[in-house]
Amino acid sequence: MHIESSQVASVTLDFDFPYWTGTSSIPKYPALANGTFRYKDDALEFTNRSPWTADFDWTLILDGMYLEQRGGDSLLFTKSYGNGWVDVYKLKKVK
């Protein structure tokens, strides 16, 4: 769900199965760092392996199940929280 006041960050994610690393233009939005991932049906399951402090909203951590859609050189994955909030990652392959 897009809300006018919601932030949009520029992220970089590198995938080297089963590992991933990531950075964001906005600290902890989303909270990336590194971890592992796997494919499960039409979803990606992320495990974030970074230690995090308690000074921010932990729903911003890339962790858990995300629905996945692929098309050409693009990857879209989303996580719905059931309350109207949805995390959306729109990635484009650059290498």
C-alpha positions in Angstrom: 0.0 0.0 0.0 1.4 3.4 -0.9 0.9 6.2 1.5 2.0 9.7 0.4 4.0 10.1 3.6 5.7 6.7 3.4 9.4 6.6 2.5 10.9 5.0 -0.5 14.5 3.8 -0.2 17.0 2.8 -2.8 18.2 -0.7 -2.0 20.9 -3.0 -3.3 20.6 -6.7 -2.8 23.2 -9.2 -3.9 22.1 -12.9 -4.1 24.6 -15.8 -4.1 22.5 -18.8 -3.2 21.9 -19.4 -0.4 23.3 -16.1 0.8 22.2 -12.5 0.4 23.7 -9.1 1.4 22.0 -5.8 1.2 22.2 -2.0 1.8 19.7 0.8 1.9 19.9 4.5 1.2 18.0 5.0 4.5 19.5 3.4 7.6 17.2 0.5 8.8 14.6 1.3 6.2 14.5 -1.5 5.3 16.9 -3.2 7.7 19.0 -5.4 5.5 22.6 -6.4 6.2 22.9 -10.2 5.4 21.5 -13.6 5.7 20.2 -16.6 3.8 17.3 -17.2 1.5 15.5 -20.1 -0.2 12.7 -20.6 -2.7 9.5 -22.1 -1.5 6.7 -22.5 -4.0 5.9 -18.9 -5.2 7.7 -17.3 -2.3 11.1 -16.3 -1.1 12.0 -17.1 2.5 14.6 -14.8 4.0 16.5 -15.3 7.2 18.3 -12.2 8.4 21.5 -13.0 10.3 22.3 -9.6 11.7 22.0 -8.6 15.3 19.6 -5.6 15.6 19.1 -3.1 18.3 15.6 -2.4 19.7 15.5 1.3 18.6 13.4 0.8 15.5 10.4 -1.1 14.1 11.5 -4.7 13.6 8.9 -5.3 10.8 11.4 -3.3 8.7 13.9 -6.2 8.9 14.1 -8.3 5.7 13.1 -11.6 7.3 10.4 -14.2 6.7 8.2 -15.2 3.7 7.7 -12.8 0.8 5.5 -13.5 -2.3 7.7 -13.4 -5.4 7.0 -12.4 -9.0 9.7 -12.4 -11.7 9.7 -10.8 -15.2 12.7 -10.4 -17.5 15.4 -8.7 -15.5 13.0 -7.6 -12.6 12.1 -9.2 -9.3 9.2 -8.1 -7.2 8.5 -9.5 -3.7 6.0 -8.4 -1.1 5.0 -9.2 2.5 1.5 -8.3 3.7 0.9 -7.8 7.4 -2.9 -8.3 7.2 -3.6 -4.8 8.5 -3.3 -2.9 5.2 0.5 -2.5 5.4 2.6 -4.2 2.7 6.3 -4.2 2.2 7.2 -4.0 -1.5 10.6 -4.6 -3.0 11.0 -3.8 -6.7 14.4 -4.9 -7.9 16.1 -4.7 -11.3 19.1 -6.8 -12.3 22.1 -4.6 -13.0 24.9 -7.1 -13.6 
